Amino acid sequence: MRRLYIILSLSLLSFGVQSCMNYGPLEEETFAVGSGSGLFITNEGNFMFGNASLSYYDPATKRVENEVFARANGMKLGDVAQSMTIRGGTGWVVVNNSGVIYAIDLDTFREKGRITGFTSPRYIHFLSDDKAYVTQIWDSRICVVDPRRFEITGYIETGMDSRTGSTEQMVQWDKYVFVNCWSYQNSILVIDTESDTVCDRIEVGIQPTSLCMDCNDKLWTVTDGGYEGSPYGHEAPSLYRIDARTRKIEKRFDFAFGDCPSEVTLNGTRDMLYFINRGVWRIPVDADLFPAQPFIEDKGTIFYGITVNPANSEVYVADAIDYVQPGVILRYSPDGELLDEFRVGISPGAFCWREHNEPAAAKTFGK
């Protein structure tokens, strides 16, 4: 879960900075992809300012292109870019506060269509080419959508309070989709994709913030523990490992009060877990002991997102800096050595890898 309340409190401070930002006119230009494998970065921007953006980085050429959506389509991406998912040759960019999911062509970055009608979408998970789930915050329902028709076709009722319930990231095992519930919740929902209903719940600590599944079919999540004065409670955060088949908690690592773990993710072979807790930590998925030191130390940065290159295990960490100026992506070797860094948009928070087998061509920006 992004640090939503921090962003809200700082967003008004950003007006003077962001109003002066200029990525240049919408000119016709070409960007050669090179290897065909690249990294999309969704930059949230500032809440209520409509300055979210999409960046693209080519590891082969070390070239970054910012505002690729705006330059390709002649319009801004919208208000708070939350996540991106690739299905076939299409990228699906979820823009949270704008209530829209854009489908973009990976060869041109131009819009192919959009899905609207959401309360506040967070993530999209594909079950097939014509069916996907979309989670939401400030709305306890999960949307069922038809991506081919670009429309919402139904809803999954979660049973949570409609005023506080929300759903976040999704992973799938067999016919079941697991969904972590963050806002004032302590559950991971289990969705039967044949009936589109909640068939089970796994209780964890207060406010599980993210979710992933390792090579052994184990779910991993971290909880943030809520906050002091929360009506839902406040406790120390924890890291959980859960068996997807039995839905039983197998391991739990506890943090101290004041810690803020988030953004669990895996390497390409899914046998090494990474997450942020001020610095960056990593732990083998079969480990019994928690590491004594972080993989990448906290040096006063605001680490806000993380991904691992599935091809070579290089680690990319987003530094939001101050949530006002354009952020920076730091690229580390598999051993934790800083290799380089590059500037992107405001509040970079999520990543999406375009694999080698995705269609690759020259990119043309502009209309």
C-alpha positions in Angstrom: 0.0 0.0 0.0 1.4 3.4 -1.0 1.9 5.9 1.8 -1.4 7.5 0.9 -1.7 9.8 3.9 1.8 11.2 3.5 1.0 12.0 -0.1 -2.2 13.8 0.8 -0.5 15.9 3.4 2.3 16.9 1.0 0.3 17.3 -2.2 -0.6 20.9 -1.6 3.1 21.8 -1.1 3.9 20.6 -4.5 1.8 23.1 -6.5 4.7 25.5 -7.1 7.1 22.8 -8.2 4.9 20.8 -10.4 3.3 23.8 -12.1 6.7 24.7 -13.5 7.6 21.2 -14.7 7.8 20.8 -18.5 8.8 17.7 -20.4 8.8 19.6 -23.7 6.2 19.8 -26.5 4.6 16.7 -28.0 7.1 16.2 -30.8 7.3 13.4 -33.2 10.3 11.3 -32.2 11.4 7.6 -32.3 12.7 5.5 -29.4 14.4 2.2 -30.4 13.6 -0.5 -27.9 16.8 -2.5 -28.4 16.5 -5.8 -26.7 12.7 -5.7 -26.5 12.9 -6.1 -22.7 12.2 -3.0 -20.7 10.8 -1.6 -17.5 7.7 0.6 -17.2 7.5 2.8 -14.1 4.2 4.3 -13.0 4.7 7.7 -11.3 1.8 8.5 -9.0 2.1 12.3 -9.2 0.3 14.3 -6.5 -3.2 13.5 -5.3 -5.8 15.8 -7.0 -3.3 17.4 -9.4 -3.6 15.1 -12.4 0.1 14.9 -12.9 0.6 11.1 -12.9 3.0 9.8 -15.6 4.5 6.7 -17.2 8.2 6.2 -17.8 10.0 3.5 -19.8 13.6 2.3 -19.2 15.6 0.1 -21.6 18.3 -1.8 -19.6 20.2 -2.7 -22.8 20.8 1.0 -23.8 20.4 2.5 -20.3 18.0 5.0 -21.8 14.9 6.3 -20.0 12.0 8.1 -21.6 9.6 10.0 -19.3 5.9 11.0 -19.9 5.6 8.4 -22.7 1.8 8.2 -22.3 1.4 12.0 -22.6 3.8 12.3 -25.5 2.1 9.5 -27.4 -1.5 10.5 -26.8 -1.5 14.2 -26.4 -3.0 14.1 -22.9 -1.9 13.6 -19.3 -2.2 10.1 -17.8 -4.4 11.4 -14.9 -4.6 11.5 -11.1 -2.5 8.9 -9.2 -1.1 6.1 -11.4 -1.2 3.1 -9.2 -0.1 0.0 -11.1 0.5 -1.5 -14.5 0.0 -5.1 -15.9 0.9 -6.5 -19.3 -1.3 -9.1 -21.0 -0.1 -10.1 -24.5 0.9 -7.0 -26.4 -1.2 -4.6 -24.3 -0.3 -2.7 -21.2 -3.0 -1.9 -18.7 -2.3 1.2 -16.6 -4.5 1.6 -13.5 -5.1 5.3 -12.6 -6.5 5.3 -9.2 -8.2 8.7 -8.4 -9.2 9.2 -12.0 -11.2 5.9 -11.8 -9.9 4.6 -15.2 -7.7 1.8 -16.6 -6.0 2.6 -19.9 -5.1 -0.1 -22.4 -2.0 1.0 -24.3 -0.1 -0.5 -27.3 3.4 -1.6 -26.2 4.8 -0.6 -29.6 3.5 2.9 -29.7 2.3 3.7 -26.1 -0.9 4.9 -27.6 -4.3 4.3 -26.1 -6.2 1.2 -27.4 -9.2 1.7 -25.1 -10.2 2.4 -21.5 -12.3 0.9 -18.8 -14.2 3.4 -16.6 -16.9 3.3 -13.9 -14.7 2.4 -11.0 -14.8 4.0 -7.6 -11.0 4.0 -7.2 -9.2 1.1 -8.9 -5.9 -0.3 -7.6 -4.8 -3.5 -9.5 -6.0 -5.6 -12.4 -5.5 -9.4 -12.5 -6.3 -11.4 -15.7 -8.1 -14.7 -15.6 -8.3 -15.0 -19.4 -8.4 -12.6 -22.4 -12.0 -11.8 -21.7 -12.2 -11.8 -17.9 -10.2 -9.9 -15.2 -10.6 -8.7 -11.7 -10.0 -5.1 -10.5 -9.5 -4.3 -6.9 -10.5 -1.0 -5.3 -10.0 1.3 -2.3 -12.9 3.1 -0.7 -15.1 0.4 -2.2 -15.4 -3.1 -0.8 -16.4 -4.6 -4.1 -14.1 -6.3 -6.5 -15.0 -5.5 -10.1 -15.3 -8.2 -12.8 -14.4 -6.7 -16.2 -14.3 -7.8 -19.8 -11.1 -6.4 -21.2 -12.1 -7.0 -24.8 -15.2 -4.9 -24.5 -13.6 -2.5 -22.0 -16.4 -2.7 -19.5 -17.4 -3.8 -16.0 -19.6 -6.9 -16.2 -20.2 -7.6 -12.5 -19.0 -7.3 -8.9 -17.8 -9.6 -6.2 -19.2 -8.7 -2.8 -16.6 -9.1 -0.1 -18.7 -8.7 3.0 -16.6 -5.8 4.3 -18.0 -2.5 5.4 -18.5 -0.5 2.2 -17.1 2.7 4.0 -13.8 1.2 5.1 -13.3 -2.1 3.2 -10.8 -2.2 0.3 -8.9 -4.8 -1.7 -5.4 -4.5 -3.1 -2.9 -6.9 -4.8 -3.9 -10.3 -6.3 -2.1 -13.6 -6.9 -3.5 -16.8 -8.3 -3.1 -20.5 -7.3 -5.2 -23.0 -9.2 -8.7 -21.6 -9.6 -8.3 -19.4 -6.6 -7.3 -15.7 -6.5 -5.9 -14.4 -3.2 -6.4 -10.7 -2.4 -5.0 -8.7 0.5 -7.2 -6.2 2.2 -5.4 -3.2 3.6 -7.7 -0.4 4.8 -8.8 -1.1 8.4 -8.7 -4.9 7.6 -6.7 -7.9 8.7 -7.6 -10.5 6.0 -6.5 -12.1 2.8 -9.6 -13.1 0.8 -9.8 -16.3 -1.3 -11.9 -15.9 -4.4 -13.3 -18.8 -6.3 -12.9 -17.7 -9.9 -15.6 -20.1 -11.2 -18.3 -18.6 -9.1 -16.8 -15.2 -8.6 -17.4 -15.4 -4.8 -15.4 -15.2 -1.6 -15.0 -18.7 -0.4 -12.5 -18.3 2.4 -10.5 -15.7 4.5 -7.1 -15.9 6.0 -6.6 -13.8 9.1 -3.3 -12.1 9.4 -2.1 -8.9 11.3 -3.5 -5.4 10.9 -3.4 -4.0 7.4 -1.6 -6.4 5.0 0.1 -4.0 2.5 1.2 -6.2 -0.4 1.2 -9.8 -1.7 3.2 -12.2 -3.8 3.6 -16.0 -4.3 7.0 -17.8 -4.4 8.2 -20.8 -6.3 6.9 -23.2 -3.6 3.3 -21.9 -3.8 3.7 -19.9 -0.6 2.0 -16.5 -0.2 4.0 -13.7 1.4 2.6 -10.6 2.9 3.7 -7.8 5.3 1.4 -5.9 7.6 1.9 -2.3 8.6 0.2 -2.7 12.0 -2.1 0.3 11.6 -1.3 3.5 13.4 -1.5 5.0 16.8 -5.1 6.1 17.5 -6.6 4.0 14.8 -10.1 2.8 15.6 -9.1 -0.6 14.1 -6.2 -1.0 16.4 -2.4 -0.7 16.4 0.2 -3.4 16.7 3.8 -4.1 15.5 4.1 -5.1 11.8 4.8 -8.7 10.7 5.9 -10.7 7.7 3.9 -13.8 7.0 4.4 -17.0 4.8 1.2 -18.8 4.0 0.7 -22.1 2.2 -1.6 -21.5 -0.8 -3.0 -25.1 -0.7 -3.8 -25.4 3.0 -4.2 -21.6 3.6 -2.3 -22.0 6.9 0.2 -19.6 8.2 3.6 -21.4 8.2 6.0 -18.6 9.4 5.7 -15.2 11.0 8.5 -12.7 11.5 7.7 -9.8 13.8 9.0 -6.3 13.5 9.3 -3.6 16.1 6.8 -0.8 16.6 7.8 2.1 14.4 9.0 -0.2 11.5 7.1 0.2 8.2 7.6 -2.9 6.0 6.0 -2.8 2.5 6.3 -3.8 -1.1 7.0 -7.6 -0.9 8.3 -8.8 -4.3 10.4 -11.7 -5.7 13.2 -12.3 -8.1 12.7 -14.1 -11.4 13.1 -17.6 -10.0 10.8 -16.6 -7.1 13.1 -18.1 -4.5 14.3 -14.8 -3.0 12.0 -12.4 -1.3 12.6 -8.6 -1.2 10.8 -5.9 0.7 11.2 -2.3 1.9 11.6 -1.4 5.6 13.3 1.9 5.3 16.2 0.1 3.7 15.8 -2.9 1.4 15.8 -6.4 2.9 16.0 -9.8 1.2 15.4 -13.3 2.6 15.4 -16.8 0.9 11.9 -18.1 0.8 12.9 -21.2 2.7 14.8 -19.3 5.4 14.1 -19.9 9.1 16.0 -16.9 10.4 15.5 -13.3 9.6 18.6 -11.4 8.2 20.6 -9.4 10.7 21.3 -6.5 8.2 19.5 -5.0 5.3 20.5 -5.8 1.8 20.6 -2.1 0.9 20.9 0.3 3.8 18.7 3.3 4.5 20.6 6.5 3.8 17.9 9.0 4.4 16.1 8.1 1.2 12.3 7.5 0.9 12.2 4.0 -0.8 8.8 3.8 -2.3 8.8 0.9 -4.7 11.0 -2.1 -5.6 11.3 -4.6 -8.4 13.9 -7.2 -9.5 14.9 -7.8 -13.1 13.7 -11.3 -13.8 16.6 -11.9 -16.3 19.6 -10.9 -14.2 18.4 -10.2 -10.6 19.4 -6.6 -10.6 17.4 -4.6 -8.1 15.6 -1.4 -9.0 14.4 0.8 -6.1 12.2 3.9 -6.4 13.2 6.9 -4.3 10.3 9.4 -3.9 12.7 12.0 -2.4 10.1 14.3 -1.0 6.9 13.4 -3.0 7.2 16.8 -4.7 10.1 16.8 -7.2 10.6 14.1 -9.8 11.8 10.8 -8.2 14.8 8.7 -8.9 15.2 5.0 -9.7 18.4 3.4 -8.2 19.7 0.3 -10.0 21.7 -2.2 -7.9 23.7 -5.3 -8.8 22.6 -8.7 -7.4 25.2 -8.1 -4.7 23.8 -4.7 -3.6 26.3 -2.5 -5.4 24.8 0.8 -6.7 25.3 0.7 -10.5 23.5 3.9 -11.6 20.4 5.9 -11.2 18.0 7.8 -13.4 15.3 10.4 -13.0 11.6 9.7 -13.6 8.3 11.4 -12.6 6.8 12.5 -9.2 6.4 9.7 -6.6 7.5 6.6 -8.6 5.7 3.7 -6.9 5.2 0.7 -9.1 7.0 -1.3 -11.9 6.0 -3.5 -14.8 8.5 -5.6 -16.8 8.1 -6.1 -20.5 9.7 -9.5 -21.2 11.8 -10.4 -24.2 8.9 -12.4 -25.7 6.6 -9.4 -25.9 6.4 -7.7 -29.3 9.2 -5.1 -29.8 9.5 -2.3 -32.3 10.5 1.3 -32.6 8.4 3.6 -30.5 6.9 6.7 -32.0 5.8 9.5 -29.7 3.3 12.2 -30.7 0.2 12.2 -32.8 
